[in-house]
Amino acid sequence: MRIDATSVTGTKIEPVTQKAKLPPKEVWQASAAHFSTDFYNGFFSPLLPIIVTKMDISLVMAGSLVAILSIFNSLLQPV
């Protein structure tokens, strides 16, 4: 016995195919904002030792920079 997709009335249901639409402009903007915040977070951390030596800042100040970056990254991260 073969089972086909049929409606309640017994009429065969054909699959509907639609061409995928590109996401709206807002989706692309949110994606770009999300990428930039993630990229900046990954870009800043390896540079922190260089920033500490070049700018002659204390470890407390460097830790504060990391904390501020983390807070702003959490608060300003787009959904």
C-alpha positions in Angstrom: 0.0 0.0 0.0 1.4 3.4 -1.0 0.7 6.5 1.0 0.4 9.8 -0.8 -0.1 13.2 0.6 -3.8 13.8 0.3 -6.2 16.2 1.8 -9.3 15.2 3.8 -11.4 15.1 0.6 -9.0 12.7 -1.0 -7.5 15.2 -3.4 -3.8 14.8 -4.0 -1.7 17.7 -2.5 1.1 19.0 -4.7 4.2 20.5 -3.0 4.5 24.3 -3.4 7.9 25.6 -4.4 8.8 29.2 -4.1 11.9 31.1 -4.9 13.6 32.2 -1.7 13.6 35.9 -1.1 16.6 37.8 0.3 16.2 38.9 3.9 15.0 42.5 4.4 17.5 45.3 4.8 17.1 45.3 8.6 18.3 41.7 8.8 21.5 42.5 6.9 22.0 45.5 9.2 21.6 43.5 12.3 24.0 40.8 10.9 26.6 43.5 10.1 26.3 45.0 13.6 26.6 41.6 15.3 29.6 40.7 13.1 31.3 44.0 14.0 30.9 43.7 17.7 32.1 40.1 17.7 35.0 41.0 15.4 36.1 43.9 17.6 36.0 41.7 20.7 38.2 39.1 19.1 40.5 41.8 17.6 41.0 43.7 20.9 42.1 40.9 23.2 45.3 39.9 21.4 46.3 43.6 21.1 45.9 44.2 24.8 49.6 43.4 25.7 50.8 45.7 23.0 48.5 48.5 24.2 49.7 48.1 27.7 53.4 48.5 26.8 52.9 51.2 24.1 50.6 53.4 26.2 52.3 52.5 29.5 49.1 51.8 31.3 48.7 49.8 34.5 47.2 46.3 34.7 44.3 47.8 36.6 43.6 50.1 33.7 44.0 47.2 31.2 41.5 45.1 33.3 39.1 48.0 33.3 39.3 48.2 29.5 38.5 44.6 29.3 35.6 45.0 31.7 34.2 48.0 29.9 34.5 46.2 26.6 32.6 43.2 27.9 29.9 45.3 29.4 29.3 47.3 26.2 29.6 44.2 24.1 26.8 42.6 26.2 24.6 45.6 26.3 25.0 46.8 22.7 24.9 43.4 21.1 22.1 43.3 18.6 19.8 40.3 18.8 
